[in-house]
Amino acid sequence: MSSVRPFHVAFPVRDLKEARNFYTQTLGCSLGRESDLWMDFNLFGHQIVAHLSPEEARETQKNSVDGDAVPVRHFGVILETTEWETLKDRIQTSGARFMIEPRVRFEGKPGEQRTMFLKDPSGNALEFKSFADDNYIFQT
């Protein structure tokens, strides 16, 4: 796989203090720049930005994927297996609840992956995945 540059994604939150606590305490992100309207986080080397916009912070529709109700609008990171396991343990220890419990999806098929979903306090859905072989990421 080629070297990938960090991505950037911005998303709405209803409360910045709530967002800061979730992303730093539950997920272990470091905090970057911040203002009264937004804050940057380092999510496994990627820049995510929580923007204060309570009217936009809401749940999303869900689609069925391999037996799970997967939120249509979501973001996350593909991690190495050990990172995925460490994050899973961190989330469980924090007391946060999973939307979709950690599991193996597409078992025995192309694209087999570990996956887990959770929501931040504003309802933004996050997915964290791990592939046994990164060649499966785009395999059909």
C-alpha positions as a LaTeX table, in Angstrom:
\begin{tabular}{lrrr}
\hline
Residue & $x$ (\AA) & $y$ (\AA) & $z$ (\AA) \\
\hline
Met1 & 0.00 & 0.00 & 0.00 \\
Ser2 & 1.28 & 3.49 & $-0.80$ \\
Ser3 & 2.07 & 6.08 & 1.83 \\
Val4 & $-1.07$ & 8.04 & 2.70 \\
Arg5 & $-1.10$ & 11.62 & 3.93 \\
Pro6 & $-3.27$ & 12.51 & 6.93 \\
Phe7 & $-6.90$ & 13.27 & 6.15 \\
His8 & $-8.91$ & 16.21 & 7.48 \\
Val9 & $-12.60$ & 16.06 & 8.37 \\
Ala10 & $-14.83$ & 18.62 & 10.07 \\
Phe11 & $-18.10$ & 17.77 & 11.81 \\
Pro12 & $-20.76$ & 19.50 & 13.90 \\
Val13 & $-21.06$ & 19.18 & 17.68 \\
Arg14 & $-23.65$ & 20.52 & 20.09 \\
Asp15 & $-21.17$ & 21.35 & 22.87 \\
Leu16 & $-17.40$ & 21.85 & 22.65 \\
Lys17 & $-16.64$ & 20.88 & 26.26 \\
Glu18 & $-18.54$ & 17.60 & 25.77 \\
Ala19 & $-16.64$ & 17.00 & 22.52 \\
Arg20 & $-13.27$ & 17.76 & 24.16 \\
Asn21 & $-13.96$ & 15.25 & 26.94 \\
Phe22 & $-15.09$ & 12.50 & 24.58 \\
Tyr23 & $-12.31$ & 12.85 & 22.02 \\
Thr24 & $-9.50$ & 13.29 & 24.55 \\
Gln25 & $-10.67$ & 11.03 & 27.39 \\
Thr26 & $-12.61$ & 8.26 & 25.62 \\
Leu27 & $-10.64$ & 8.07 & 22.36 \\
Gly28 & $-7.28$ & 9.39 & 23.60 \\
Cys29 & $-6.92$ & 12.13 & 20.98 \\
Ser30 & $-4.62$ & 15.03 & 21.68 \\
Leu31 & $-6.10$ & 18.52 & 21.45 \\
Gly32 & $-4.72$ & 20.94 & 18.89 \\
Arg33 & $-5.80$ & 24.50 & 18.20 \\
Glu34 & $-9.12$ & 25.72 & 19.49 \\
Ser35 & $-11.41$ & 28.73 & 19.55 \\
Asp36 & $-14.85$ & 29.50 & 20.93 \\
Leu37 & $-16.37$ & 27.87 & 17.82 \\
Trp38 & $-14.14$ & 24.89 & 16.96 \\
Met39 & $-11.31$ & 22.63 & 18.11 \\
Asp40 & $-8.80$ & 20.35 & 16.37 \\
Phe41 & $-7.99$ & 16.83 & 17.50 \\
Asn42 & $-5.27$ & 14.39 & 16.45 \\
Leu43 & $-7.08$ & 11.11 & 15.70 \\
Phe44 & $-4.31$ & 8.57 & 15.01 \\
Gly45 & $-2.35$ & 11.18 & 13.03 \\
His46 & $-5.37$ & 12.64 & 11.22 \\
Gln47 & $-6.85$ & 16.09 & 11.79 \\
Ile48 & $-10.48$ & 16.12 & 12.84 \\
Val49 & $-12.23$ & 19.37 & 13.70 \\
Ala50 & $-15.30$ & 19.70 & 15.91 \\
His51 & $-17.30$ & 22.80 & 14.95 \\
Leu52 & $-19.93$ & 24.17 & 17.30 \\
Ser53 & $-23.21$ & 23.83 & 15.39 \\
Pro54 & $-25.93$ & 22.41 & 17.63 \\
Glu55 & $-28.59$ & 22.66 & 14.91 \\
Glu56 & $-26.56$ & 20.35 & 12.63 \\
Ala57 & $-25.56$ & 17.80 & 15.29 \\
Arg58 & $-28.05$ & 14.95 & 14.91 \\
Glu59 & $-28.34$ & 11.24 & 14.31 \\
Thr60 & $-28.17$ & 9.87 & 10.80 \\
Gln61 & $-30.07$ & 7.29 & 8.79 \\
Lys62 & $-28.87$ & 3.69 & 8.94 \\
Asn63 & $-28.37$ & 1.03 & 6.27 \\
Ser64 & $-28.10$ & $-2.71$ & 6.77 \\
Val65 & $-24.53$ & $-4.00$ & 6.32 \\
Asp66 & $-23.75$ & $-7.63$ & 7.11 \\
Gly67 & $-26.61$ & $-7.76$ & 9.61 \\
Asp68 & $-25.85$ & $-4.45$ & 11.37 \\
Ala69 & $-27.70$ & $-1.11$ & 11.21 \\
Val70 & $-24.72$ & 0.99 & 10.07 \\
Pro71 & $-25.06$ & 4.78 & 10.29 \\
Val72 & $-24.89$ & 6.28 & 6.80 \\
Arg73 & $-22.85$ & 9.30 & 7.90 \\
His74 & $-19.79$ & 8.20 & 9.83 \\
Phe75 & $-16.03$ & 8.48 & 9.84 \\
Gly76 & $-13.14$ & 6.68 & 11.47 \\
Val77 & $-9.74$ & 5.14 & 10.98 \\
Ile78 & $-8.41$ & 1.80 & 9.79 \\
Leu79 & $-5.99$ & 0.68 & 12.49 \\
Glu80 & $-3.40$ & $-2.03$ & 12.93 \\
Thr81 & $-4.87$ & $-4.97$ & 14.86 \\
Thr82 & $-2.99$ & $-4.16$ & 18.07 \\
Glu83 & $-4.11$ & $-0.49$ & 17.90 \\
Trp84 & $-7.70$ & $-1.63$ & 17.29 \\
Glu85 & $-7.60$ & $-3.96$ & 20.32 \\
Thr86 & $-6.08$ & $-1.23$ & 22.51 \\
Leu87 & $-8.75$ & 1.27 & 21.44 \\
Lys88 & $-11.51$ & $-1.31$ & 22.00 \\
Asp89 & $-10.24$ & $-1.88$ & 25.54 \\
Arg90 & $-9.94$ & 1.89 & 26.16 \\
Ile91 & $-13.54$ & 2.46 & 25.04 \\
Gln92 & $-14.82$ & $-0.42$ & 27.16 \\
Thr93 & $-12.92$ & 0.85 & 30.21 \\
Ser94 & $-14.29$ & 4.38 & 29.69 \\
Gly95 & $-17.85$ & 3.14 & 30.05 \\
Ala96 & $-18.83$ & 4.48 & 26.61 \\
Arg97 & $-21.41$ & 2.35 & 24.83 \\
Phe98 & $-20.92$ & 0.88 & 21.40 \\
Met99 & $-23.55$ & 1.42 & 18.70 \\
Ile100 & $-22.29$ & $-1.78$ & 17.11 \\
Glu101 & $-20.27$ & $-4.00$ & 19.41 \\
Pro102 & $-16.75$ & $-4.98$ & 18.33 \\
Arg103 & $-17.01$ & $-7.87$ & 15.89 \\
Val104 & $-15.63$ & $-9.47$ & 12.75 \\
Arg105 & $-17.54$ & $-8.47$ & 9.62 \\
Phe106 & $-17.54$ & $-10.37$ & 6.30 \\
Glu107 & $-15.91$ & $-13.34$ & 8.02 \\
Gly108 & $-14.25$ & $-15.69$ & 5.54 \\
Lys109 & $-14.99$ & $-13.31$ & 2.64 \\
Pro110 & $-12.98$ & $-10.66$ & 0.78 \\
Gly111 & $-12.81$ & $-7.62$ & 3.01 \\
Glu112 & $-12.95$ & $-9.52$ & 6.31 \\
Gln113 & $-12.41$ & $-6.94$ & 9.05 \\
Arg114 & $-12.74$ & $-6.19$ & 12.74 \\
Thr115 & $-15.12$ & $-3.30$ & 13.27 \\
Met116 & $-16.76$ & $-1.31$ & 16.04 \\
Phe117 & $-19.01$ & 1.75 & 16.06 \\
Leu118 & $-19.74$ & 4.33 & 18.72 \\
Lys119 & $-21.31$ & 7.78 & 18.86 \\
Asp120 & $-19.85$ & 10.92 & 20.28 \\
Pro121 & $-22.11$ & 12.95 & 22.64 \\
Ser122 & $-23.47$ & 14.92 & 19.64 \\
Gly123 & $-24.58$ & 11.78 & 17.79 \\
Asn124 & $-21.70$ & 11.66 & 15.29 \\
Ala125 & $-20.96$ & 8.03 & 14.45 \\
Leu126 & $-17.38$ & 6.75 & 14.36 \\
Glu127 & $-16.17$ & 3.42 & 13.00 \\
Phe128 & $-12.82$ & 1.88 & 13.73 \\
Lys129 & $-11.68$ & $-1.04$ & 11.58 \\
Ser130 & $-8.77$ & $-3.42$ & 11.33 \\
Phe131 & $-7.97$ & $-5.75$ & 8.45 \\
Ala132 & $-5.83$ & $-8.85$ & 8.91 \\
Asp133 & $-4.29$ & $-7.91$ & 5.55 \\
Asp134 & $-4.40$ & $-4.34$ & 4.22 \\
Asn135 & $-4.78$ & $-5.78$ & 0.71 \\
Tyr136 & $-8.39$ & $-6.57$ & 1.75 \\
Ile137 & $-9.27$ & $-2.89$ & 2.20 \\
Phe138 & $-10.40$ & $-2.40$ & $-1.41$ \\
Gln139 & $-10.87$ & $-6.05$ & $-2.38$ \\
Thr140 & $-14.21$ & $-6.87$ & $-4.02$ \\
\hline
\end{tabular}
